[in-house]
Amino acid sequence: DGRAMSIGEVVTPQGKRLELQLKGAGRTPYSRRFDGRAVLRSSIREFLASESLHHLGVPTTRALCVIGTDDSIQRAWYPDTATKRSTDDSAKEEGGTPKGKNTHGDLRRVFPPHMPKREPGAVMCRVAPSFLRFAHLELFWRRGDMEGLKMMMDHVIRREFAGSVAEGDYATMFEEVVKKMANLVAEWLRVGYVQGNMNSDNTALGGFTIDLGPFGIMEEYDPLWTPFTSDQERKFSYSQQPQAGAVNVKVLSEAFKALDKHLTGGKSEERLEEAATELYVETFFEKHRGICRAKLGISDEESGKELWEGLMGVMGGSR
């Protein structure tokens, strides 16, 4: 991580092991050209959002505390032009002018953050069972380091799946990762959360929200809304998150297949393929449809599906 440092672990009275990380404490070996710092604005935002998600029942890392620093940190921010245009459009709208295309969200795509701005710094301490990501395993696979990959997978089993996955049972571990990912995406849709960046280094193997960076909560129903200004194709937008999750588990399955081939000659290849496709889809839709029915107060699956799809059409056409 370019600006996160693990400082230790604690074991709760219930026997649960948690990892503590500092975010924004300075450069790490992976900072590249960046300073490894965090600003107070984004730190408070992540603190509030992660705690909000937790209390809404969405699996997430949590924030223990945010501490302000004396640092003045330069970051890119939106130009005054975007703010002025947005304010002008709001005034026109209040005066009865029909709402046009220059909404606040659209303006931030026209005027992405690029103006230097000095902001107060901060360090946040965040907590999770682990901060292990899909990319941790993919890195060893890409390098062709099967021994390193096996070592990492054994570590993941001990940290995230102890008691549910036997040591060395990598196929079952992958199935658990797939189910957790599918359920997490369904929970995001339930509360209107958009992760923004769903690359594999922003996807936790433990199935919880991690790295709350360019995230947002959808305020106006728009299936293709995303707060991530770099996502011009909207591949990580609200309605595309299930597909993005499917891509992530599909790519991750290649790492598991490679290790399986190395260890057994490929005995679990078909099982891993089914998990990355059928299991993911089945798990997501079972969870998502149950959520939809609960929102509508309907127990019948078919009538709930028909009513929900009609409702989404109405919402999409009337925003």
C-alpha positions, 0 to 999 in steps of 0.5 A: 500500500502506498500510504498504509502501514500495519502497526500490529494486531489485537485479539478481542476478548471474544478471540477475534484477531484484528489488524490495525493500520495507519493510513496517511502516516507517510511514504512506504516502499510502494508509494512510488512518486506519492507522499504517503500522506492523507488530508483531513477532509478525506480521512473524516469522510472515510471515518464517517462512511465506514462507520455508516456502512457498518451500522447499515449492516454492510461488511466494511473495514472500520475506523478507530480514530482520526488524528489531525497533523500540523502538515499542510498537504497539497492535493488536486481539487476541483477548479472554481469554474466547476463550483460556479457553474454548479451554483449558477445551474442550481439558481436557474433550476430554482427559478423554474428553468428545466433541469439541464445536463449541467448537474453537479455530477456532470460538471465534475466530469467536465472539470475533474480535480486538477487545481493544486490546493493546500489542506490540513493533514491527518492520520487515520487508524483503521481496523479489519480482520485483515487487509488482504486483497485479491491482488495479493494473490494475483501478484504471486500468480503473475510472477509465476511464484507458486510457492509464494502463492501457496504461502499466501493462500495458507495465510489467508485461510488462517486469517479469514477462514479459520474454522470454515476452510481446512488447511490446504483446501484451496477450492473451498477457500475460493468458493468462500471468497466468491460467495462473500464477494457476491453478497457484498456487492448485493449489500452495496446495491441495497444502500445505494453505495458505489465503491468507485474503484473496484480494481483487485487491489481495492477488493478484500478477500474477506468480503468487506468494503475496503479502501474507501477512496472515490466512493459515493452514496447515490442520492438520485437514482441513476443506474450508471452513476459513479463518483469516480471521475477517472471511470469515463466508461462507467464500468464501476458505476452503481448498476455495473458493480455486480459485473465488476465483481464477476470480473474480479473473481474470474481473474482471481480464479486463474491464480487458484487454477495455476496453484491447483495445476502446480499441486494436483495437476488440475484436479479442481479446475472445473470446480474453480471455474464453476465457482467463478461463474455459476456460484457467483451469479447464483449467490448474488441474485439470491441475495439481491432478490431477497433484499428487493423483496424485503424492501417491497414487503413481498415474500413471493419471488416471482411477483416480487421480481416483476414488481421490482423490475417495473419500479426500477423502470419508473425510477430510471425514467422519472429522476 
